[in-house]
Amino acid sequence: MHRNTAAVERGGLHAPSEEPGQGVGASRPCLPDEEPSRSWARATTVTTMNVEHEINLLVEEIRRLGSKNADGQVSVKFGVLFADEKCANLFEALVGTLKAAKRRKIVSYQGELLLQGVHDNVDIMLLQD
């Protein structure tokens, strides 16, 4: 018997949910034979793969909507990216995907947080081609 079975039966231990529509951070009770740390590791791997997939989609959209600047880098205005219908359907959180891509040094832009309207003219530059 798993050492945390009693806690599971009381609803004390939870692991990330992998059910569609549950979103990031949703949880489900750990199975009696499942270690909570193993569940979290699996969820972290799935989340990382989803972020990488979203970043790859973002790079494709920047290439599609952008143009090469004087330095030969592809860039697109945030407003163009935000207003594009395909991007609106692809990305649940465009700004979050941009932040993740910036942390990974895949894109570059001025500022920390981009807001529609206020930052429409901010250039998003693709650093990796």
C-alpha positions in Angstrom: 0.0 0.0 0.0 1.2 3.5 -0.8 2.3 5.5 2.2 0.1 8.4 1.2 -3.1 6.4 0.5 -4.9 7.8 3.5 -4.1 11.4 2.4 -5.3 10.6 -1.1 -8.6 9.2 0.3 -9.0 12.4 2.3 -8.2 14.5 -0.8 -5.0 15.8 0.6 -2.6 15.1 -2.3 -3.2 16.5 -5.8 -1.3 16.3 -9.1 -1.7 18.4 -12.3 -4.7 17.4 -14.4 -4.1 16.2 -17.9 -7.7 16.3 -18.9 -8.6 18.6 -21.8 -10.0 21.9 -20.8 -8.6 21.8 -17.3 -5.9 24.4 -18.0 -2.6 24.9 -16.4 -2.6 24.6 -12.7 -5.7 22.4 -12.4 -5.2 19.4 -10.3 -6.5 15.9 -9.8 -5.9 13.5 -6.9 -2.7 11.5 -7.1 -3.3 7.8 -7.7 -2.5 5.6 -4.7 0.6 4.1 -6.5 1.7 7.4 -7.9 4.3 9.6 -6.2 3.2 13.3 -6.2 6.7 14.4 -7.3 6.6 12.0 -10.3 3.2 13.5 -11.3 4.6 17.1 -11.1 7.7 16.1 -13.2 5.4 14.6 -15.9 3.2 17.7 -15.9 6.3 20.0 -16.1 7.6 18.0 -19.1 4.2 18.3 -20.9 4.0 22.0 -20.1 7.5 22.6 -21.4 6.7 20.7 -24.6 3.5 22.8 -25.1 5.5 26.1 -24.5 8.1 24.9 -27.1 5.3 24.1 -29.6 3.7 27.5 -29.0 7.1 29.3 -29.5 7.6 27.4 -32.8 4.2 28.5 -34.0 5.0 32.1 -33.0 8.3 31.9 -35.0 6.3 30.7 -38.1 3.8 33.6 -37.7 6.5 36.2 -37.3 8.1 34.9 -40.5 4.7 35.0 -42.2 3.7 38.5 -41.1 7.1 40.1 -40.8 9.7 41.5 -43.1 13.4 41.8 -43.1 14.8 45.0 -41.6 18.1 46.7 -42.5 20.1 44.2 -40.4 18.5 41.3 -42.2 16.5 40.2 -39.2 12.8 39.4 -39.6 10.6 41.8 -37.5 6.9 42.4 -37.1 5.0 45.1 -35.2 3.2 43.8 -32.1 -0.1 45.4 -33.4 0.1 43.4 -36.6 0.7 40.2 -34.8 -2.0 40.9 -32.2 -4.6 41.9 -34.8 -4.0 38.9 -37.1 -6.9 36.5 -37.2 -4.8 33.4 -37.5 -2.7 34.4 -34.5 -5.8 35.2 -32.5 -7.0 31.6 -33.2 -3.6 30.0 -32.6 -2.5 31.6 -29.3 -4.5 31.7 -26.1 -2.0 34.0 -24.6 0.1 35.7 -27.2 1.8 38.0 -24.7 2.8 35.0 -22.5 4.2 33.2 -25.6 6.2 36.3 -26.5 7.6 36.5 -23.0 8.6 32.8 -23.0 10.3 33.3 -26.4 12.1 36.4 -25.2 13.4 34.5 -22.1 14.7 31.9 -24.5 16.4 34.6 -26.6 14.3 33.6 -29.7 12.7 37.1 -30.0 13.6 40.5 -28.8 11.4 43.6 -28.1 11.6 46.7 -26.0 9.9 46.5 -22.6 8.6 43.7 -20.4 4.8 43.7 -21.0 3.2 44.5 -24.3 -0.4 45.8 -24.3 -2.7 46.1 -27.3 -3.0 49.7 -28.5 -0.3 51.2 -26.3 2.5 49.0 -27.8 1.2 48.4 -31.3 4.3 50.0 -32.9 6.8 47.9 -30.9 9.0 45.8 -33.2 9.3 42.1 -32.3 12.6 40.9 -33.8 13.3 37.3 -34.6 16.8 36.5 -33.3 17.1 32.9 -34.6 16.5 32.1 -38.2 
